[in-house]
Amino acid sequence: MISKKARKDWRAVAGAIWNFWTSQTGAFILAVTGIVVGYYIFYISRPILKYETEKVTFISSQNDNDYAVKVHDKDYKDLYLTRIYLHNKGAAALSGNDVSQIGHDPIRITVPEGAKLVHYTLDKTATTDAISAKLEKVNDDLVIKFDFLNPDYQIAASLLHENPDADFAITGSALNVNEITREWSDETVKTYILWGLGILYSVLLVIYVFHHWKRRRRA
């Protein structure tokens, strides 16, 4: 049997929790939650362009190779292959007509200085079949041109370069797209949001219950 004191303590805790959520602090937390959820819904309802890269050693002079690599009639003993993928992780399609024009801020692969880019190509083996896309070299960068980039579609490019430390990125802007960022999985984003809100709520709740308990003891 639960003692009267234990029941009284539980009622006090439940009352404190109820008072917490109906207090100004609780109302503030609910407001913050509404803003976060609203922003997240808005965030996923538009094109969200993210990219990721993977790099491998294509050929190395340190190995006993039974083959040679020739690009544009030149032999190479050391080459590295970077594949770069552009994803639409949002809920809306992006038209190529809505992308910033060349001379402004087009969607492009930025080639870092000293990369020693040897060859580039649109990787059709990893590009969504329904997309009509191509790469166009403009100055030192590779502009990505496409017709439509629907949700969950991706465009891939393969880059051969001599510098193993070359770090390629995708930049540019378009309608409803202000920034293209490296990819985090949806699960990672949701986990950070939930953990962040959970920690905030827990800390505020503990502080509130502690102060409420102190006031009851003084009374």
TIRO-2110 file (N, C-alpha, C; in Angstrom, 1 decimal):
// TIRO-2110
0.8, -1.2, 0.0, N, 1, A
0.0, 0.0, 0.0, CA, 1, A
0.9, 1.3, 0.0, C, 1, A
0.4, 2.2, -0.8, N, 2, A
1.1, 3.5, -0.8, CA, 2, A
0.7, 4.4, 0.4, C, 2, A
1.7, 4.9, 1.1, N, 3, A
1.3, 5.7, 2.3, CA, 3, A
0.7, 7.0, 1.9, C, 3, A
0.0, 7.6, 2.8, N, 4, A
-0.6, 8.9, 2.6, CA, 4, A
0.5, 10.0, 2.2, C, 4, A
1.6, 9.9, 2.9, N, 5, A
2.7, 10.8, 2.6, CA, 5, A
3.2, 10.7, 1.2, C, 5, A
3.4, 9.4, 0.7, N, 6, A
3.8, 9.2, -0.7, CA, 6, A
2.8, 9.7, -1.7, C, 6, A
1.5, 9.5, -1.4, N, 7, A
0.5, 10.0, -2.3, CA, 7, A
0.5, 11.5, -2.3, C, 7, A
0.7, 12.1, -1.1, N, 8, A
0.7, 13.5, -1.0, CA, 8, A
1.9, 14.1, -1.8, C, 8, A
3.0, 13.4, -1.7, N, 9, A
4.2, 13.9, -2.4, CA, 9, A
4.0, 13.7, -3.9, C, 9, A
3.4, 12.6, -4.4, N, 10, A
3.1, 12.5, -5.8, CA, 10, A
2.2, 13.5, -6.3, C, 10, A
1.1, 13.8, -5.5, N, 11, A
0.2, 14.9, -5.9, CA, 11, A
0.9, 16.2, -6.0, C, 11, A
1.8, 16.4, -5.1, N, 12, A
2.6, 17.7, -5.1, CA, 12, A
3.4, 17.8, -6.3, C, 12, A
4.1, 16.7, -6.7, N, 13, A
4.9, 16.7, -7.9, CA, 13, A
4.1, 16.9, -9.1, C, 13, A
2.9, 16.2, -9.2, N, 14, A
2.0, 16.3, -10.4, CA, 14, A
1.5, 17.8, -10.5, C, 14, A
1.2, 18.3, -9.3, N, 15, A
0.7, 19.7, -9.3, CA, 15, A
1.8, 20.7, -9.7, C, 15, A
3.0, 20.4, -9.3, N, 16, A
4.1, 21.3, -9.7, CA, 16, A
4.4, 21.2, -11.2, C, 16, A
4.3, 20.0, -11.7, N, 17, A
4.4, 19.8, -13.2, CA, 17, A
3.3, 20.6, -13.9, C, 17, A
2.1, 20.4, -13.5, N, 18, A
1.0, 21.1, -14.1, CA, 18, A
1.2, 22.6, -14.0, C, 18, A
1.6, 23.1, -12.8, N, 19, A
1.8, 24.5, -12.7, CA, 19, A
2.9, 25.0, -13.6, C, 19, A
3.9, 24.1, -13.8, N, 20, A
5.0, 24.5, -14.6, CA, 20, A
4.6, 24.8, -16.1, C, 20, A
3.8, 23.8, -16.6, N, 21, A
3.3, 24.0, -18.0, CA, 21, A
2.4, 25.1, -18.2, C, 21, A
1.7, 25.5, -17.1, N, 22, A
0.7, 26.6, -17.2, CA, 22, A
1.4, 27.9, -16.8, C, 22, A
2.6, 27.9, -16.4, N, 23, A
3.3, 29.1, -16.0, CA, 23, A
3.9, 29.8, -17.2, C, 23, A
4.5, 31.0, -17.0, N, 24, A
5.1, 31.7, -18.1, CA, 24, A
6.3, 30.9, -18.7, C, 24, A
7.0, 30.2, -17.9, N, 25, A
8.1, 29.4, -18.4, CA, 25, A
7.6, 28.3, -19.3, C, 25, A
6.5, 27.6, -18.9, N, 26, A
5.9, 26.5, -19.7, CA, 26, A
5.4, 27.1, -21.0, C, 26, A
4.7, 28.3, -20.9, N, 27, A
4.2, 28.9, -22.1, CA, 27, A
5.3, 29.2, -23.1, C, 27, A
6.4, 29.7, -22.5, N, 28, A
7.6, 30.0, -23.4, CA, 28, A
8.1, 28.8, -24.1, C, 28, A
8.2, 27.6, -23.4, N, 29, A
8.6, 26.4, -24.0, CA, 29, A
7.7, 26.0, -25.1, C, 29, A
6.4, 26.0, -24.8, N, 30, A
5.4, 25.6, -25.8, CA, 30, A
5.5, 26.5, -27.1, C, 30, A
5.7, 27.8, -26.8, N, 31, A
5.9, 28.7, -28.0, CA, 31, A
7.1, 28.4, -28.8, C, 31, A
8.3, 28.1, -28.1, N, 32, A
9.5, 27.7, -28.8, CA, 32, A
9.3, 26.5, -29.6, C, 32, A
8.6, 25.5, -29.0, N, 33, A
8.3, 24.2, -29.7, CA, 33, A
7.5, 24.5, -30.9, C, 33, A
6.5, 25.4, -30.8, N, 34, A
5.7, 25.7, -32.0, CA, 34, A
6.5, 26.3, -33.1, C, 34, A
7.4, 27.2, -32.7, N, 35, A
8.3, 27.9, -33.7, CA, 35, A
9.2, 26.9, -34.4, C, 35, A
9.8, 26.0, -33.6, N, 36, A
10.7, 25.0, -34.1, CA, 36, A
10.0, 24.1, -35.1, C, 36, A
8.8, 23.6, -34.7, N, 37, A
8.0, 22.6, -35.5, CA, 37, A
7.6, 23.4, -36.8, C, 37, A
7.1, 24.6, -36.6, N, 38, A
6.7, 25.4, -37.8, CA, 38, A
7.8, 25.6, -38.8, C, 38, A
9.0, 25.9, -38.2, N, 39, A
10.1, 26.2, -39.1, CA, 39, A
10.6, 24.9, -39.8, C, 39, A
10.5, 23.8, -39.1, N, 40, A
10.9, 22.5, -39.7, CA, 40, A
9.9, 22.1, -40.8, C, 40, A
8.6, 22.4, -40.6, N, 41, A
7.7, 22.1, -41.7, CA, 41, A
7.9, 22.9, -42.9, C, 41, A
8.2, 24.2, -42.6, N, 42, A
8.5, 25.1, -43.7, CA, 42, A
9.8, 24.7, -44.4, C, 42, A
10.8, 24.3, -43.6, N, 43, A
12.1, 23.9, -44.1, CA, 43, A
12.0, 22.7, -45.1, C, 43, A
11.2, 21.7, -44.8, N, 44, A
11.1, 20.6, -45.6, CA, 44, A
10.1, 20.7, -46.8, C, 44, A
9.4, 21.8, -46.8, N, 45, A
8.4, 22.0, -47.8, CA, 45, A
8.9, 22.8, -49.0, C, 45, A
10.2, 23.0, -49.1, N, 46, A
10.9, 23.7, -50.2, CA, 46, A
12.1, 22.9, -50.6, C, 46, A
12.7, 23.2, -51.8, N, 47, A
13.9, 22.5, -52.2, CA, 47, A
15.0, 22.7, -51.2, C, 47, A
15.6, 21.7, -50.8, N, 48, A
16.8, 21.7, -49.9, CA, 48, A
17.9, 21.0, -50.6, C, 48, A
18.8, 21.8, -51.1, N, 49, A
19.9, 21.2, -51.8, CA, 49, A
21.1, 20.9, -50.9, C, 49, A
21.5, 19.6, -50.9, N, 50, A
22.6, 19.2, -50.1, CA, 50, A
23.6, 18.4, -50.9, C, 50, A
24.8, 18.3, -50.5, N, 51, A
25.8, 17.5, -51.3, CA, 51, A
26.7, 16.7, -50.4, C, 51, A
27.2, 15.7, -51.0, N, 52, A
28.2, 14.9, -50.3, CA, 52, A
29.3, 14.4, -51.3, C, 52, A
30.5, 14.1, -50.8, N, 53, A
31.6, 13.7, -51.6, CA, 53, A
32.2, 12.4, -51.1, C, 53, A
32.8, 11.7, -52.0, N, 54, A
33.6, 10.5, -51.7, CA, 54, A
34.8, 10.5, -52.6, C, 54, A
36.0, 10.2, -52.0, N, 55, A
37.2, 10.2, -52.7, CA, 55, A
38.0, 8.9, -52.6, C, 55, A
38.5, 8.4, -53.7, N, 56, A
39.3, 7.2, -53.7, CA, 56, A
40.6, 7.4, -54.5, C, 56, A
41.6, 6.6, -54.3, N, 57, A
42.8, 6.6, -55.1, CA, 57, A
42.5, 5.9, -56.4, C, 57, A
42.6, 6.6, -57.5, N, 58, A
42.3, 6.0, -58.8, CA, 58, A
43.5, 5.2, -59.3, C, 58, A
44.7, 5.7, -59.2, N, 59, A
45.9, 5.0, -59.5, CA, 59, A
47.0, 5.6, -58.7, C, 59, A
47.9, 4.8, -58.2, N, 60, A
49.0, 5.3, -57.4, CA, 60, A
50.3, 4.6, -57.9, C, 60, A
51.4, 5.5, -58.0, N, 61, A
52.7, 5.0, -58.4, CA, 61, A
53.3, 4.1, -57.3, C, 61, A
52.7, 4.1, -56.1, N, 62, A
53.3, 3.3, -55.0, CA, 62, A
52.9, 1.8, -55.2, C, 62, A
51.9, 1.6, -56.1, N, 63, A
51.4, 0.2, -56.3, CA, 63, A
52.1, -0.4, -57.6, C, 63, A
52.1, -1.7, -57.6, N, 64, A
52.5, -2.4, -58.8, CA, 64, A
51.3, -2.5, -59.8, C, 64, A
51.2, -1.5, -60.6, N, 65, A
50.0, -1.5, -61.5, CA, 65, A
50.3, -2.2, -62.8, C, 65, A
49.3, -3.0, -63.2, N, 66, A
49.4, -3.7, -64.5, CA, 66, A
48.6, -2.9, -65.5, C, 66, A
48.3, -1.7, -65.3, N, 67, A
47.6, -0.9, -66.2, CA, 67, A
48.1, 0.6, -66.1, C, 67, A
47.8, 1.3, -67.1, N, 68, A
48.2, 2.7, -67.2, CA, 68, A
47.0, 3.6, -67.4, C, 68, A
47.0, 4.8, -67.0, N, 69, A
45.9, 5.8, -67.2, CA, 69, A
46.4, 6.9, -68.1, C, 69, A
45.7, 7.0, -69.2, N, 70, A
46.0, 8.1, -70.1, CA, 70, A
44.7, 9.0, -70.3, C, 70, A
44.9, 10.3, -70.1, N, 71, A
43.8, 11.2, -70.2, CA, 71, A
44.3, 12.3, -71.2, C, 71, A
43.6, 12.5, -72.2, N, 72, A
43.9, 13.5, -73.2, CA, 72, A
45.4, 13.3, -73.7, C, 72, A
45.7, 12.1, -74.0, N, 73, A
47.0, 11.7, -74.6, CA, 73, A
48.2, 11.9, -73.6, C, 73, A
47.9, 12.0, -72.3, N, 74, A
48.9, 12.1, -71.3, CA, 74, A
48.8, 11.0, -70.3, C, 74, A
49.9, 10.4, -70.0, N, 75, A
50.0, 9.3, -69.0, CA, 75, A
50.1, 9.9, -67.6, C, 75, A
49.3, 9.3, -66.6, N, 76, A
49.4, 9.7, -65.2, CA, 76, A
49.7, 8.5, -64.4, C, 76, A
50.6, 8.7, -63.4, N, 77, A
50.9, 7.6, -62.5, CA, 77, A
50.2, 7.7, -61.1, C, 77, A
49.7, 9.0, -60.9, N, 78, A
49.0, 9.2, -59.6, CA, 78, A
47.7, 10.1, -60.0, C, 78, A
46.6, 9.5, -59.7, N, 79, A
45.3, 10.2, -59.9, CA, 79, A
44.4, 9.8, -58.8, C, 79, A
43.5, 10.8, -58.5, N, 80, A
42.5, 10.5, -57.5, CA, 80, A
41.1, 10.9, -58.0, C, 80, A
40.1, 10.1, -57.6, N, 81, A
38.8, 10.2, -58.1, CA, 81, A
37.9, 10.7, -57.0, C, 81, A
37.2, 11.9, -57.2, N, 82, A
36.2, 12.4, -56.3, CA, 82, A
34.9, 12.3, -57.0, C, 82, A
33.9, 11.6, -56.3, N, 83, A
32.5, 11.7, -56.8, CA, 83, A
31.8, 12.6, -55.9, C, 83, A
31.0, 13.5, -56.5, N, 84, A
30.3, 14.5, -55.7, CA, 84, A
28.8, 14.4, -56.1, C, 84, A
27.9, 14.4, -55.1, N, 85, A
26.5, 14.2, -55.4, CA, 85, A
25.7, 15.4, -54.9, C, 85, A
24.8, 15.8, -55.7, N, 86, A
23.9, 16.9, -55.4, CA, 86, A
22.5, 16.3, -55.2, C, 86, A
21.9, 16.5, -54.0, N, 87, A
20.6, 15.9, -53.7, CA, 87, A
19.5, 17.0, -53.5, C, 87, A
18.3, 16.7, -53.8, N, 88, A
17.2, 17.5, -53.4, CA, 88, A
16.5, 16.8, -52.3, C, 88, A
16.7, 17.3, -51.0, N, 89, A
16.2, 16.6, -49.9, CA, 89, A
14.9, 17.2, -49.4, C, 89, A
14.4, 18.2, -50.2, N, 90, A
13.1, 18.9, -49.7, CA, 90, A
11.9, 18.2, -50.3, C, 90, A
10.8, 18.9, -50.2, N, 91, A
9.5, 18.3, -50.7, CA, 91, A
9.0, 19.0, -52.0, C, 91, A
9.8, 19.9, -52.5, N, 92, A
9.4, 20.6, -53.7, CA, 92, A
10.5, 20.4, -54.8, C, 92, A
10.0, 20.4, -56.1, N, 93, A
10.9, 20.3, -57.2, CA, 93, A
11.6, 21.6, -57.5, C, 93, A
12.8, 21.6, -58.0, N, 94, A
13.6, 22.8, -58.4, CA, 94, A
13.7, 22.8, -59.9, C, 94, A
13.3, 23.8, -60.5, N, 95, A
13.5, 23.9, -62.0, CA, 95, A
14.8, 24.6, -62.3, C, 95, A
15.4, 24.1, -63.4, N, 96, A
16.7, 24.7, -63.8, CA, 96, A
16.5, 26.2, -64.2, C, 96, A
15.3, 26.6, -64.5, N, 97, A
15.1, 28.0, -64.9, CA, 97, A
15.1, 28.9, -63.7, C, 97, A
15.0, 28.3, -62.5, N, 98, A
15.0, 29.1, -61.3, CA, 98, A
16.3, 29.2, -60.6, C, 98, A
17.3, 28.7, -61.3, N, 99, A
18.7, 28.7, -60.8, CA, 99, A
19.3, 30.1, -61.2, C, 99, A
20.2, 30.6, -60.3, N, 100, A
20.9, 31.9, -60.7, CA, 100, A
21.7, 31.7, -62.0, C, 100, A
21.7, 32.7, -62.8, N, 101, A
22.4, 32.6, -64.1, CA, 101, A
23.9, 32.7, -63.9, C, 101, A
24.6, 32.2, -65.0, N, 102, A
26.0, 32.3, -65.0, CA, 102, A
26.4, 33.8, -65.0, C, 102, A
27.4, 34.1, -64.2, N, 103, A
27.7, 35.5, -64.0, CA, 103, A
27.2, 36.1, -62.7, C, 103, A
26.2, 35.3, -62.1, N, 104, A
25.6, 35.7, -60.8, CA, 104, A
26.1, 34.7, -59.8, C, 104, A
25.2, 33.7, -59.5, N, 105, A
25.5, 32.7, -58.5, CA, 105, A
24.9, 31.3, -58.9, C, 105, A
25.4, 30.8, -60.0, N, 106, A
24.8, 29.5, -60.5, CA, 106, A
25.2, 28.4, -59.6, C, 106, A
24.4, 27.3, -59.7, N, 107, A
24.8, 26.1, -58.9, CA, 107, A
26.0, 25.5, -59.6, C, 107, A
27.1, 25.3, -58.9, N, 108, A
28.3, 24.8, -59.5, CA, 108, A
29.2, 24.1, -58.5, C, 108, A
30.1, 23.3, -59.1, N, 109, A
31.1, 22.6, -58.3, CA, 109, A
32.3, 23.5, -58.3, C, 109, A
32.7, 23.9, -57.1, N, 110, A
33.9, 24.8, -57.0, CA, 110, A
35.2, 23.9, -57.0, C, 110, A
36.1, 24.3, -57.9, N, 111, A
37.4, 23.6, -58.0, CA, 111, A
38.4, 24.3, -57.2, C, 111, A
38.9, 23.8, -56.1, N, 112, A
39.9, 24.5, -55.3, CA, 112, A
41.2, 24.7, -56.1, C, 112, A
41.9, 25.8, -55.7, N, 113, A
43.1, 26.1, -56.3, CA, 113, A
44.2, 25.0, -56.0, C, 113, A
44.9, 24.6, -57.0, N, 114, A
45.9, 23.5, -56.8, CA, 114, A
45.3, 22.1, -56.9, C, 114, A
44.0, 22.0, -57.3, N, 115, A
43.4, 20.7, -57.3, CA, 115, A
44.0, 19.8, -58.5, C, 115, A
44.5, 20.6, -59.5, N, 116, A
45.1, 19.9, -60.7, CA, 116, A
44.0, 19.0, -61.3, C, 116, A
42.9, 19.5, -61.7, N, 117, A
41.8, 18.8, -62.3, CA, 117, A
42.2, 18.3, -63.6, C, 117, A
42.1, 17.0, -63.9, N, 118, A
42.5, 16.4, -65.1, CA, 118, A
41.3, 16.1, -66.0, C, 118, A
40.2, 15.6, -65.4, N, 119, A
39.1, 15.3, -66.2, CA, 119, A
37.8, 15.3, -65.4, C, 119, A
36.7, 15.6, -66.0, N, 120, A
35.4, 15.7, -65.3, CA, 120, A
34.3, 15.1, -66.2, C, 120, A
33.3, 14.6, -65.6, N, 121, A
32.2, 14.1, -66.4, CA, 121, A
31.0, 13.9, -65.5, C, 121, A
29.8, 14.1, -66.1, N, 122, A
28.6, 13.8, -65.4, CA, 122, A
28.5, 12.3, -65.2, C, 122, A
28.3, 11.8, -64.0, N, 123, A
28.3, 10.4, -63.7, CA, 123, A
26.9, 9.9, -63.9, C, 123, A
26.6, 9.3, -65.1, N, 124, A
25.3, 8.9, -65.4, CA, 124, A
24.9, 7.6, -64.6, C, 124, A
25.9, 6.9, -64.1, N, 125, A
25.6, 5.7, -63.4, CA, 125, A
25.0, 6.0, -62.0, C, 125, A
25.2, 7.3, -61.5, N, 126, A
24.7, 7.6, -60.2, CA, 126, A
23.8, 8.8, -60.3, C, 126, A
23.5, 9.3, -61.5, N, 127, A
22.5, 10.4, -61.6, CA, 127, A
21.2, 9.8, -61.9, C, 127, A
20.1, 10.4, -61.3, N, 128, A
18.8, 9.9, -61.5, CA, 128, A
18.5, 9.9, -63.0, C, 128, A
17.9, 8.8, -63.5, N, 129, A
17.7, 8.6, -65.0, CA, 129, A
16.8, 9.7, -65.6, C, 129, A
15.8, 10.1, -64.8, N, 130, A
14.8, 11.1, -65.3, CA, 130, A
15.4, 12.5, -65.5, C, 130, A
16.6, 12.7, -65.0, N, 131, A
17.1, 14.1, -65.1, CA, 131, A
17.9, 14.3, -66.4, C, 131, A
17.7, 15.4, -67.0, N, 132, A
18.5, 15.9, -68.1, CA, 132, A
19.5, 16.9, -67.6, C, 132, A
20.8, 16.5, -67.5, N, 133, A
21.8, 17.4, -66.9, CA, 133, A
23.1, 17.4, -67.6, C, 133, A
23.9, 18.4, -67.4, N, 134, A
25.3, 18.4, -68.0, CA, 134, A
26.1, 19.4, -67.2, C, 134, A
27.4, 19.2, -67.3, N, 135, A
28.4, 20.1, -66.7, CA, 135, A
29.0, 21.0, -67.7, C, 135, A
29.2, 22.3, -67.3, N, 136, A
29.8, 23.3, -68.2, CA, 136, A
30.9, 24.0, -67.5, C, 136, A
32.1, 24.0, -68.0, N, 137, A
33.2, 24.6, -67.4, CA, 137, A
33.2, 26.1, -67.6, C, 137, A
33.1, 26.9, -66.5, N, 138, A
33.1, 28.3, -66.6, CA, 138, A
34.2, 28.8, -65.6, C, 138, A
35.2, 29.5, -66.2, N, 139, A
36.4, 29.9, -65.5, CA, 139, A
37.0, 28.6, -64.8, C, 139, A
37.1, 28.6, -63.5, N, 140, A
37.7, 27.4, -62.9, CA, 140, A
36.7, 26.5, -62.3, C, 140, A
35.4, 26.8, -62.4, N, 141, A
34.4, 26.0, -61.8, CA, 141, A
33.6, 25.2, -62.8, C, 141, A
32.8, 24.3, -62.3, N, 142, A
31.9, 23.4, -63.2, CA, 142, A
30.5, 23.7, -62.9, C, 142, A
29.8, 24.4, -63.8, N, 143, A
28.4, 24.8, -63.6, CA, 143, A
27.5, 23.5, -63.9, C, 143, A
26.6, 23.3, -63.0, N, 144, A
25.7, 22.1, -63.1, CA, 144, A
24.4, 22.7, -63.7, C, 144, A
24.1, 22.2, -65.0, N, 145, A
22.8, 22.6, -65.6, CA, 145, A
21.9, 21.4, -65.7, C, 145, A
20.6, 21.6, -65.4, N, 146, A
19.6, 20.6, -65.4, CA, 146, A
18.2, 21.1, -65.7, C, 146, A
17.3, 20.2, -66.0, N, 147, A
15.9, 20.7, -66.3, CA, 147, A
15.1, 20.8, -65.0, C, 147, A
15.0, 19.6, -64.3, N, 148, A
14.3, 19.6, -63.0, CA, 148, A
15.0, 18.7, -62.1, C, 148, A
15.0, 19.1, -60.8, N, 149, A
15.6, 18.3, -59.8, CA, 149, A
14.4, 18.0, -58.8, C, 149, A
13.8, 16.9, -58.9, N, 150, A
12.6, 16.6, -58.1, CA, 150, A
13.1, 16.1, -56.7, C, 150, A
12.2, 16.0, -55.7, N, 151, A
12.6, 15.5, -54.4, CA, 151, A
13.1, 14.1, -54.5, C, 151, A
14.2, 13.9, -53.8, N, 152, A
14.9, 12.6, -53.8, CA, 152, A
15.7, 12.3, -55.0, C, 152, A
15.7, 13.2, -56.0, N, 153, A
16.6, 13.0, -57.2, CA, 153, A
18.0, 13.5, -56.8, C, 153, A
19.0, 13.0, -57.6, N, 154, A
20.3, 13.4, -57.4, CA, 154, A
21.1, 13.5, -58.7, C, 154, A
22.1, 14.4, -58.7, N, 155, A
23.0, 14.6, -59.8, CA, 155, A
24.4, 14.2, -59.3, C, 155, A
25.1, 13.5, -60.1, N, 156, A
26.5, 13.1, -59.6, CA, 156, A
27.5, 13.4, -60.7, C, 156, A
28.7, 13.7, -60.2, N, 157, A
29.8, 14.0, -61.1, CA, 157, A
31.0, 13.3, -60.7, C, 157, A
31.9, 12.9, -61.6, N, 158, A
33.1, 12.2, -61.3, CA, 158, A
34.3, 13.1, -61.7, C, 158, A
35.2, 13.4, -60.8, N, 159, A
36.3, 14.3, -61.1, CA, 159, A
37.6, 13.6, -60.9, C, 159, A
38.5, 13.6, -61.9, N, 160, A
39.9, 13.1, -61.7, CA, 160, A
40.8, 14.2, -61.5, C, 160, A
41.7, 14.1, -60.5, N, 161, A
42.6, 15.2, -60.1, CA, 161, A
43.9, 14.6, -59.5, C, 161, A
44.9, 15.4, -59.6, N, 162, A
46.2, 15.0, -59.1, CA, 162, A
46.5, 15.2, -57.7, C, 162, A
45.8, 16.2, -57.1, N, 163, A
46.1, 16.6, -55.7, CA, 163, A
45.2, 15.8, -54.8, C, 163, A
45.7, 15.0, -53.9, N, 164, A
44.9, 14.1, -53.1, CA, 164, A
44.2, 14.9, -52.0, C, 164, A
44.6, 16.1, -51.7, N, 165, A
43.9, 16.9, -50.7, CA, 165, A
42.9, 17.9, -51.2, C, 165, A
42.6, 17.8, -52.5, N, 166, A
41.6, 18.7, -53.1, CA, 166, A
40.2, 18.4, -52.5, C, 166, A
39.6, 19.5, -52.1, N, 167, A
38.3, 19.4, -51.4, CA, 167, A
37.2, 20.2, -52.2, C, 167, A
36.5, 19.4, -53.0, N, 168, A
35.5, 20.0, -53.9, CA, 168, A
34.2, 20.3, -53.1, C, 168, A
33.5, 21.3, -53.5, N, 169, A
32.2, 21.6, -52.9, CA, 169, A
31.2, 22.1, -53.9, C, 169, A
29.9, 22.2, -53.6, N, 170, A
28.9, 22.7, -54.4, CA, 170, A
28.3, 24.0, -53.8, C, 170, A
28.3, 25.0, -54.6, N, 171, A
27.7, 26.3, -54.1, CA, 171, A
26.8, 26.8, -55.1, C, 171, A
26.1, 27.9, -54.8, N, 172, A
25.2, 28.6, -55.7, CA, 172, A
23.9, 28.9, -55.0, C, 172, A
22.9, 29.4, -55.8, N, 173, A
21.6, 29.8, -55.2, CA, 173, A
20.6, 29.6, -56.3, C, 173, A
19.3, 29.6, -55.8, N, 174, A
18.2, 29.4, -56.7, CA, 174, A
16.9, 29.9, -56.0, C, 174, A
15.8, 29.9, -56.6, N, 175, A
14.6, 30.3, -56.0, CA, 175, A
14.3, 29.4, -54.8, C, 175, A
14.1, 30.0, -53.6, N, 176, A
13.9, 29.3, -52.4, CA, 176, A
15.1, 28.5, -51.9, C, 176, A
16.2, 28.7, -52.5, N, 177, A
17.4, 28.1, -52.1, CA, 177, A
18.5, 29.1, -51.8, C, 177, A
18.8, 29.4, -50.6, N, 178, A
19.8, 30.4, -50.2, CA, 178, A
21.2, 29.8, -50.0, C, 178, A
21.3, 28.5, -49.7, N, 179, A
22.5, 27.9, -49.4, CA, 179, A
22.5, 26.4, -49.7, C, 179, A
23.6, 25.9, -50.2, N, 180, A
23.7, 24.4, -50.4, CA, 180, A
24.8, 23.9, -49.4, C, 180, A
24.4, 23.0, -48.6, N, 181, A
25.2, 22.5, -47.5, CA, 181, A
25.6, 21.0, -47.7, C, 181, A
26.6, 20.6, -46.9, N, 182, A
26.9, 19.2, -46.9, CA, 182, A
25.8, 18.5, -46.2, C, 182, A
25.7, 17.2, -46.6, N, 183, A
24.5, 16.5, -46.2, CA, 183, A
24.6, 15.9, -44.8, C, 183, A
23.6, 16.1, -44.0, N, 184, A
23.3, 15.4, -42.8, CA, 184, A
22.1, 14.6, -43.1, C, 184, A
22.0, 13.4, -42.5, N, 185, A
20.8, 12.5, -42.7, CA, 185, A
19.7, 13.2, -42.0, C, 185, A
18.5, 12.9, -42.5, N, 186, A
17.2, 13.4, -41.8, CA, 186, A
17.2, 12.9, -40.4, C, 186, A
17.6, 11.6, -40.1, N, 187, A
17.6, 11.1, -38.8, CA, 187, A
18.5, 11.9, -37.9, C, 187, A
19.7, 12.3, -38.4, N, 188, A
20.6, 13.1, -37.6, CA, 188, A
20.0, 14.4, -37.2, C, 188, A
19.3, 15.1, -38.2, N, 189, A
18.7, 16.4, -37.9, CA, 189, A
17.6, 16.2, -36.8, C, 189, A
16.7, 15.2, -37.0, N, 190, A
15.6, 15.0, -36.1, CA, 190, A
16.2, 14.7, -34.7, C, 190, A
17.3, 13.9, -34.6, N, 191, A
17.9, 13.5, -33.3, CA, 191, A
18.4, 14.7, -32.6, C, 191, A
19.1, 15.6, -33.3, N, 192, A
19.6, 16.8, -32.7, CA, 192, A
18.5, 17.7, -32.2, C, 192, A
17.4, 17.9, -33.0, N, 193, A
16.3, 18.7, -32.5, CA, 193, A
15.7, 18.1, -31.3, C, 193, A
15.4, 16.8, -31.3, N, 194, A
14.7, 16.2, -30.2, CA, 194, A
15.6, 16.2, -28.9, C, 194, A
16.8, 15.9, -29.1, N, 195, A
17.7, 15.9, -27.9, CA, 195, A
17.9, 17.3, -27.4, C, 195, A
18.0, 18.3, -28.3, N, 196, A
18.1, 19.7, -27.8, CA, 196, A
16.9, 20.1, -27.0, C, 196, A
15.7, 19.9, -27.6, N, 197, A
14.5, 20.3, -26.9, CA, 197, A
14.3, 19.5, -25.6, C, 197, A
14.6, 18.2, -25.6, N, 198, A
14.5, 17.4, -24.5, CA, 198, A
15.4, 17.9, -23.3, C, 198, A
16.6, 18.2, -23.6, N, 199, A
17.5, 18.7, -22.6, CA, 199, A
17.0, 20.0, -22.0, C, 199, A
16.6, 20.9, -23.0, N, 200, A
16.1, 22.2, -22.5, CA, 200, A
14.9, 22.1, -21.6, C, 200, A
13.9, 21.2, -22.0, N, 201, A
12.7, 21.0, -21.2, CA, 201, A
13.1, 20.4, -19.8, C, 201, A
14.0, 19.4, -19.8, N, 202, A
14.3, 18.8, -18.6, CA, 202, A
15.0, 19.7, -17.6, C, 202, A
15.9, 20.5, -18.1, N, 203, A
16.6, 21.5, -17.2, CA, 203, A
15.6, 22.5, -16.6, C, 203, A
14.8, 23.0, -17.5, N, 204, A
13.8, 24.0, -17.0, CA, 204, A
12.8, 23.4, -16.0, C, 204, A
12.4, 22.2, -16.3, N, 205, A
11.4, 21.5, -15.4, CA, 205, A
12.0, 21.2, -14.1, C, 205, A
13.3, 20.7, -14.0, N, 206, A
14.0, 20.5, -12.8, CA, 206, A
14.1, 21.7, -12.0, C, 206, A
14.5, 22.8, -12.6, N, 207, A
14.7, 24.1, -11.9, CA, 207, A
13.4, 24.6, -11.3, C, 207, A
12.3, 24.4, -12.1, N, 208, A
11.0, 24.9, -11.7, CA, 208, A
10.5, 24.0, -10.5, C, 208, A
10.6, 22.7, -10.6, N, 209, A
10.2, 21.8, -9.5, CA, 209, A
11.1, 22.1, -8.2, C, 209, A
12.4, 22.3, -8.4, N, 210, A
13.2, 22.6, -7.3, CA, 210, A
12.8, 23.9, -6.5, C, 210, A
12.6, 24.9, -7.3, N, 211, A
12.1, 26.2, -6.7, CA, 211, A
10.8, 26.0, -6.0, C, 211, A
9.9, 25.3, -6.7, N, 212, A
8.6, 25.1, -6.1, CA, 212, A
8.7, 24.3, -4.8, C, 212, A
9.6, 23.3, -4.7, N, 213, A
9.8, 22.5, -3.5, CA, 213, A
10.4, 23.3, -2.4, C, 213, A
11.3, 24.2, -2.8, N, 214, A
11.9, 25.1, -1.8, CA, 214, A
10.8, 26.0, -1.1, C, 214, A
10.0, 26.6, -2.0, N, 215, A
8.9, 27.4, -1.5, CA, 215, A
8.0, 26.7, -0.6, C, 215, A
7.7, 25.5, -0.9, N, 216, A
6.8, 24.6, 0.0, CA, 216, A
7.4, 24.4, 1.3, C, 216, A
8.7, 24.1, 1.3, N, 217, A
9.4, 23.8, 2.6, CA, 217, A
9.5, 25.1, 3.5, C, 217, A
9.7, 26.2, 2.8, N, 218, A
9.7, 27.5, 3.6, CA, 218, A
8.3, 27.8, 4.2, C, 218, A
7.3, 27.4, 3.5, N, 219, A
5.9, 27.6, 3.9, CA, 219, A
5.6, 26.7, 5.1, C, 219, A
END
